[in-house]
Amino acid sequence: MIGTRLLFFRLVLPAVALASLAIVCMPMKASAHYPASSGTIDAELHIDPQDNPTPGVPQKIYFIFSDSSDSFSLKNCQCNLSIGIGNQLQFYGPLQPPSTQLSVYSTAGIPFTFNQGLYHFEIAGQALSGEVFAPFDLSWNLQVNQPPAAGSDFSVSTFLSFFAAIAAVMLVIGLVVLAVD
């Protein structure tokens, strides 16, 4: 009986530990806002959904502003966004506040459909008369690629499903081995 338990602790438990370590170390696709700063103004570019634009699919662009001097307000800013790819201007227009104050974003959503390529975003902002924040320029570069073909991506949920099945089988085998002794 002690030999069987020793076998269980030497084989099954280390296998489960290694599989758990594989989950922790496995690279996951990151989804994050894209930050930029100019003077006291910070902004994050957000593309809905999931900050990962898909070519040919209509999406919305948002920005989240913060100001360390607490003097910036989008409604008191002449803020213009330009979006270009290569030498071609794809969009130019003013940023507008969101239609509701409940929004987590500082701007209303800007509808945009990306193509594949390297995009350059730039916001030029200056205070309207009487305001106190300094003029600023913010910029981002964003590479838009084709998504992987369906079925070619081994997802984390698929990996976790396999791990759960293997761990369950190992646990059952361990319990059977312990019960037999």
N, C-alpha and C positions, 0 to 999 in steps of 0.2 A: 504494500500500500504506500509506503514512504517513497519507493522508487517511482511509482506512477505519479504521485504528487510532485515529485522532483522533476519528472519529465514535463508535466504541465507547466510548472513555473519556469523551466528552462526553455521551452519551445513556444507555448501558446502565449503567455504573457509578453515575452519580448516581441513576438510578431504583432500583437495588438499595439504595443508601444511604438514600434516602427511605423505602423500604418498611421497612427495618430500623429507622429512626427511629420510624416509625409503631408498630411493635411495642413499642418501649421506652416510648413515650408513651401507649399505649393504656391506659385505665383498666381495672383488673381488680377483680373482686369480692374484697373483703378478708374474711378469716375470722380472727377474733381472740377471745381470751378477754375478758371484761368485768371490769376491775379496780375495786376499792373499797378504801378504807383507813379505819381508825379507830384513833388512837393508834399503837401499835407493831404492830398487826395489819393485814396486807394479805390480801386474798382475791381470787380470780378466779372468776367464774361461767363455767361451761362447759356448753354444751348439745350433747349428742351426737345426731346427727352434725353436724359442721362449724359449730357455733355459729350456725346459721341455722334457727330453728324453723319447721316447716311446720304450719299449722293442720290439726287433725284427724288427725295422725300421731303415734302414741306415741313419745316420746323419753325420754332420761334427762338429769337435771340433776346436775352434779357441782360441787364447789368445791375449789380449791387454796388452802391457807392458808400464810402465812409470817409470821414474827414477828421483828422486828429485835432484840428483847430475848432471843430464843430461850427464852422461858418458856411459850409456848402449846403445848398438846397437845389435840387434839380429844377424846381419851378422858378428859381431865380437865376438860372444859368442858360446861356445860349450855348448849348451842347449839341454838336453835330457829329454824327457817326458816318464814316466812310468805310466801305468794304470793297476790297479789290482782290483780283486774282491776276497775277502777272502784271501787265500794264493796263488792264481793263478795270474800270470802275464798275462794280456790280450794284452798289447801293450808295446813296448819299441822302441824308435827311436828319432832321432834328430829333433828339431824344425826348420822349414824352413821359410824364409821370404815369404810374399805373392808374387805372380807372377806379380802383378801390384802395382804401387805406389799409386793408387787411393783407395786401400782397407782401410777400417777403422780398420782392424785387423792388429796386428803385425806379425802374422804367417799365413802361408798357411793353408787351411782347411785340417784336418786330418780325413779321412773317418773312421767311427766307428759304429758298431751296438751293442747296449746295450742289455743285458738281465736284468731280474729283480734282484735286489740286491743292496748291499752297495759297491760303487766304491771308490777307493782311487787313486787320481791323484797326481803325484809328478814331479816337474821340478827341476833338478839339473843343475845349470849354473855356468860356470867360463869363465873368459875372455881368449881369444886367446892371444898369446904372444904379449906383448907391450901394451895391453889395460889396463885401469885404474880402472875398477869397481871390487868390491869385489865379491868373490864367493857367491852364494846364493842357498837356497833351498826353494821352495814354495810347499804347499800341500793343497789339498781340499778333502773333503769327500762328496759324492753325493749319495743319495738314489734314486734308480730308481724303480718305482712301475708300476703296470699295470694301464692303463688308465681306467676311469669309463666306464661302459657299455653304449653303445649308447642310448640316450634318458633318461638316469638316472640323467643327470646333468641339473638343472634348470638354464639356462644361464642368463647373465645380459641382453642380447638383448631381450630374451623372457620376462623378468620382465619389461623392459622398454616398450615393446609393450603392455603388459597388463595395465601398468600405463597410457600410452597415451590414450588408449581406455576408461578407467575409467574416466580420467580427462576430456576427450572430452564430455562424457555423462553428467558428473556433470556440465560442463559449459553450455551445451544445456539446461539442466533442470533449471539452474539458470537464463538463459536468458528468458526462457519461463515464469518462475515465475515472473520475473521483468516486462515482457511485459503484462502479464495478469493484473497486478495491474495498 
